[in-house]
């Protein structure tokens, strides 16, 4: 079954080529790749257009519509029934598509599957890894943000599900969290959370005070919209997190937030696997 891989990008010239390489490095080769520009002002679009392969399509309208709008466009443009997400500054394990497709093929009742992640610095140094503690997640667990939760960029899902559940284009951040809550509340969130890390997530630039405070602000709006029980408690907890982030920023200790998101990697086997896969991706020669 063919898969559409969608990568929206904005000013990602430093990392986009490696993200594309990780698609070409997949053990599962029946895919198309959609690269959709969001009004980049660097050389990202030129990098995308330089790829000479019939499986790759590049779209650009010169506008900056933000992530949610571009993800909805990928759903409309996708040729195939299965759509894989990926961010332009990340990498995915060469076995990601093969392993996630196997889960969907074996469970026709599922609409989505995601995976665990390796947390990396911008230079691909290993920080840690994480995964959700179970293979499923309830509406209440989503609200309470228990465990690792759903890794958005590692999603593989059915196009029919994304059509039923479009992203909210009015949100500039946390569009994924809003989507999970909305779908789960109406009992349309049949997802399997693989515990094996299959995604290399550059998180260093995501743990900034601006992004965190914006995410918590949107989080509180979602609690007001979706929560029934414990709504007030959840909102107070969110304000407390914002307060802690401000204190850590004042103390110049925001790096703590980055490091505490993931479990330490203690296994040498995992470290060898990471090094081997990244080397494998880096060796891919793009036409």
JOSULLIN-V132479 format. One record per run of one state. SS is the DSSP state (@ for helix, = for strand, . for the rest). FROM is the first residue (numbers start at 1). TO is the last residue. If there is no record, write none. Layout:
ss from to
SS FROM TO
SS FROM TO
This chain:
ss from to
. 1 2
= 3 9
. 10 15
@ 16 24
. 25 30
= 31 37
. 38 43
@ 44 49
. 50 55
= 56 59
. 60 66
@ 67 77
. 78 81
= 82 85
. 86 90
= 91 92
. 93 95
@ 96 106
. 107 111
= 112 120
. 121 125
= 126 130
. 131 138
@ 139 144
. 145 151
@ 152 154
. 155 155
= 156 158
@ 159 164
. 165 174
@ 175 185
. 186 190
= 191 202
. 203 208
@ 209 226
. 227 230
@ 231 250
. 251 254
@ 255 259
. 260 262
= 263 263
. 264 267
@ 268 282
. 283 287
